[in-house]
Amino acid sequence: MKLQKVLIANRGEIACRIIRSCKSRGLKTVAVYSEADRELPYVSLADEAVLIGPPPVAKSYLNMEAILEAASRTGADSIHPGYGFLSENAVFAQKVIDRGLIWIGPEPGVIARMGDKVTARRTMMEAGVPVVPGTDGLGSIEEAVREAGKIGFPVMLKASAGGGGIGMQVSRDALELEKTFPSTQSRAKAYFGDETLFLEKWIERSRHVEVQIAADSAGNVIHLFERECSVQRRNQKVIEESLSPSIQPETRVRLYEAAVRAAKAVRYTGVGTVEFLLGPDDEFYFLEMNTRLQVEHPVTESITGLDLVDLQLSLVEGEHLPVTQEQVQASGHAMEFRIYAEDPVTFMPSPGRLTKFHPPQGEGIRIDAGVETGNTVSPFYDPMIAKCIVSGFSRKEVLERSRQALKDFQVEGIKTNLPLLLELLEHPEFVSGHYSTQILNKSTNK
């Protein structure tokens, strides 16, 4: 089952990233693009490119038939979904397989099982992985209020089919829960086509930590250490680092064991991530499993020396893991900064033409970008335009390099969150390494 030509069902920086790894293996690549993206770098970087529709995602990057038709027209034998869009859509994965193509990801059944947060909670409980106290799917507002009383406020109301921080709402009392239930349900229906909601205990001063795993078809599973992802705005990540600067050694060992157990419980194959919530007491709870490549995968690549996209391609071809757990070593430290085209104060998107896009260069600096000078940042898609990954011997060295790198990052024509990132690099809690998911609220007073 050797790959020959890979269609990348995505756009921007991740499309560029996947194309590079494919080319290093001698594979041909096919890009798909909307009318808004025809001038972006990834379109010309691929060997072939196919227009799949107008800018709205429903008519382009979520248009399954248009993507499958592009694969058929170009003779692609496989599809890599990247992240977002259709990457965790079990229906699309099955359609790819039914067309006789190779799906570069886990089996559709695993995607479906882990994509439904209620089912995922039950599965992890059966596997002995700690989960946040919560409920199964809720049938009504009255049931939500009743169950919240048992769990204890505050609680987080979440969409069962949700992801990316969408469809989540904290309620601190019954009145607030009653008020937010209908709107959260409507949002879940609109974004995910499923209005099922459930509750989880809201843990104050929590940290968001995830473990990268890789698994082959022979049942071998390894972890590739953890990433600290607690710097977030609107439940979406802004800065990630590895290793986490604040986890106790014994907790780290238990996290790794739980992540591997989770992957084995669903017979996972490929590259994936198990996300956990850590409380102030260092106890941890399963949040979700991402059955795809993560945005922040470069920090893991930086400390392990592994190419995770190349690993995905090897595993889908049926190869065994190239390394054992004992052979995987974490060296140094790395951070990733997501560069968003948005107002650094209001977080509102800032689309427009890039009159200058000049990323920093230097030792320990890697830029994964989806744009270049002269491109137009579209209002139709996620506002992330690039990732700045900084690595070094120690966290202190990475902090110093990061400050200089972000000061040297020149972007004109649109607003970006670079001022906010520089502010965070001076925040006492972030510098100390002891911070929670509330740090951005404290930093910006929003």
Secondary structure as GFF3:
##gff-version 3
##sequence-region A 1 446
A	DSSP	beta_strand	5	8	.	.	.	ID=ss1
A	DSSP	alpha_helix	12	24	.	.	.	ID=ss2
A	DSSP	beta_strand	28	34	.	.	.	ID=ss3
A	DSSP	three_ten_helix	35	37	.	.	.	ID=ss4
A	DSSP	alpha_helix	41	45	.	.	.	ID=ss5
A	DSSP	beta_strand	48	53	.	.	.	ID=ss6
A	DSSP	three_ten_helix	57	59	.	.	.	ID=ss7
A	DSSP	alpha_helix	64	74	.	.	.	ID=ss8
A	DSSP	beta_strand	78	80	.	.	.	ID=ss9
A	DSSP	alpha_helix	90	98	.	.	.	ID=ss10
A	DSSP	beta_strand	102	103	.	.	.	ID=ss11
A	DSSP	alpha_helix	108	115	.	.	.	ID=ss12
A	DSSP	alpha_helix	117	126	.	.	.	ID=ss13
A	DSSP	alpha_helix	141	151	.	.	.	ID=ss14
A	DSSP	beta_strand	155	163	.	.	.	ID=ss15
A	DSSP	beta_strand	166	171	.	.	.	ID=ss16
A	DSSP	alpha_helix	174	192	.	.	.	ID=ss17
A	DSSP	beta_strand	197	201	.	.	.	ID=ss18
A	DSSP	beta_strand	207	215	.	.	.	ID=ss19
A	DSSP	beta_strand	221	233	.	.	.	ID=ss20
A	DSSP	beta_strand	236	242	.	.	.	ID=ss21
A	DSSP	alpha_helix	249	265	.	.	.	ID=ss22
A	DSSP	beta_strand	270	278	.	.	.	ID=ss23
A	DSSP	beta_strand	284	290	.	.	.	ID=ss24
A	DSSP	alpha_helix	297	304	.	.	.	ID=ss25
A	DSSP	alpha_helix	308	316	.	.	.	ID=ss26
A	DSSP	three_ten_helix	325	327	.	.	.	ID=ss27
A	DSSP	beta_strand	333	340	.	.	.	ID=ss28
A	DSSP	beta_strand	352	353	.	.	.	ID=ss29
A	DSSP	beta_strand	356	358	.	.	.	ID=ss30
A	DSSP	beta_strand	365	369	.	.	.	ID=ss31
A	DSSP	beta_strand	376	377	.	.	.	ID=ss32
A	DSSP	beta_strand	384	392	.	.	.	ID=ss33
A	DSSP	alpha_helix	395	408	.	.	.	ID=ss34
A	DSSP	beta_strand	410	412	.	.	.	ID=ss35
A	DSSP	alpha_helix	418	424	.	.	.	ID=ss36
A	DSSP	alpha_helix	428	432	.	.	.	ID=ss37
A	DSSP	alpha_helix	439	444	.	.	.	ID=ss38
###
